[in-house]
Amino acid sequence: MIHSHKHYVPILATLFLVEWIALAIHPLHRQDWFLENILLFLVVPILVMTYHRFPFSKVSYTLLFIFGCLHVVGSHYTYAEVPYDSWWESVTGYSFNDLLSWERNNFDRLVHFLYGLLLAYPIREVYLRIAGVWGFWGYVFPLSFIMATSMTFELLEWGAATVFGGDLGIAYLGTQGDEWDAHKDMALASLGAFIAMSSTAMLNMYLQRDFAREWAESLRIKQPIPLGERELERLWEQRRK
């Protein structure tokens, strides 16, 4: 596995590092840039330290790379100020926002959607290879994880904006005056993950001969006896022996 990653992963890592350095030099708002990169400072070292023990597939590394590159762009400008519309207009001569009747900068919405679409599969790898889930649960748990972490991130954004306040809080929160911004972001992340897991399930259904059997077996009741108070009684009796 590591041998097959010998050149591919270092190339992705180098390209990402080059982009990160280039966009870290003069970000639009340095304090917001730092806040946006906190999770990156945590996640990248984990990926590096676990590379030999738990290498992801090339598919997962590619998805992580794409999402990371988009996040770096968002942190450079702040998500609410990425000038994608100006870039589009300089190439085509007309406004992308006008084309889709958008009244706000929707780069943040795109990245929230891609958070689910691109990261659900790497998360599925973790569930399958570490937690040992399979069948139905191998698709539902990654979706649930995306939904839960998306909600957690929105709470962290709200907390950070409350603590720092002022222009920094507004820039980091990036609601652009939309009171339902957090709800829409969570919905888009969930939609992206749902599409990713549905597509994965359909592909496996086509390629995997025992797909239906595995799915049914994952939903079979393995422990017919209720837990709760009975499990507590069992553990208590076991402790007393």
Secondary structure, DSSP 8 states (H G I E B T S, - for coil): -TGGGTTHHHHHHHHHHHHHHHHHSS-SSHHHHHHHHHHHHHHHHHHHHTTTTS---HHHHHHHHHHHHHHHHHHHH-GGG--HHHHHHHHHSS-HHHHTT--S--HHHHHHHHHHHHHHHHHHHHIIIII---TTHHHHHHHHHHHHHHHHHHHHHHHHHHHH-HHHHHHHH--TT-TTHHHHHHHHHHHHHHHHHHHHHHHHHHH-TTHHHHHHHHTS-S--S--THHHHHHHHHHHH-
